[in-house]
Amino acid sequence: MTQYFFVDESGDAGLEGQASSSSHFVITMVQLPARVSLRPLVSLRKALQVKPTFEFKYHTTTTSQKALFSGRFSIFLIAYGLLL
């Protein structure tokens, strides 16, 4: 059975002391049984009126975008025990 894995990282602990450095480095992986769009994410992008390829980045999203994102996805974050 084919599985799809998507991996992303955030943070840059290697630039300690610089303005762009981060105190945390996070790697996240999502495993899906099929390569399909995640309906909740598609719906959220439509609600925010952003492009289908819009990437949610903490420092470039507005406060209202962050609130809507966390409100819709907090159940997933809790269900999978991710640390924010």
N, C-alpha and C positions, 0 to 999 in steps of 0.2 A: 504494500500500500504506500503510495506516494504521500509524503508529508512536506509541507512548506514551512521554512523557518525564516523569520525576519529578525535581524539583530540591529540594534542601534546603541550608540553610546552618547554620553553627555558629560561635560566637564573636561577640564584640562589641568590636572594636578601637577603637570610637569613644569608649569610656569610660576612656581611659588613666588609670592611677593609682588607679582606684576598685576596690573589692573584687570587683565583678562583671565587671571588664574581662578581656580575653583578649589574649594576645600573638599569636594567630593567628586569621585569619578564613578559613574553608574553605567552598567551594561544591562540592557533589557533584551529579552528574546520572546517572540510570540510564535507559537506553533499552530499551524492550521492544516486541516485535512484536505483543503482545496484552495486553489489560488482564486479567491473571489474578494470582492469589496466587502468590507465590514459594514453592514447596514447601519449600525448606530453612528459610525464615523461619517458615512455618506450623508445621513440625515443631519448631523451636526454641521457639516460644511454647507449644506443647503440653508439651514437656519441662519448661519452667519453670513450667507451670501458671499462666500469665497470660492475660489476655483477648486475643482475636484482634486487637484494636485497640491492644494495648500498644505504646508507643513506647519504644525503647531510647535512653535519655539517659544519658550518662556519669556525671553527678553524682547521678542518682537510682537507678541500678541497684546491686545488691549486688556484692560481690567475686565471688561464685560465678556470678552472672548474667553478669558481664563475662568471666569465664574460659570459660564455656560458649559465649558469643557469639563470642569471638575464636578459640576452638578450632574451631568449626564453619565460620567464615567466613574464616579466615586464608588459605585457598587462593584465595578470590575476591579478597582484597585484594592478594595477591602477583600473581595472574594479570593484574589490571588496573593494577598499578603505582601504587596509591594510596599517598599519604604519610600516615602517622598522626602 
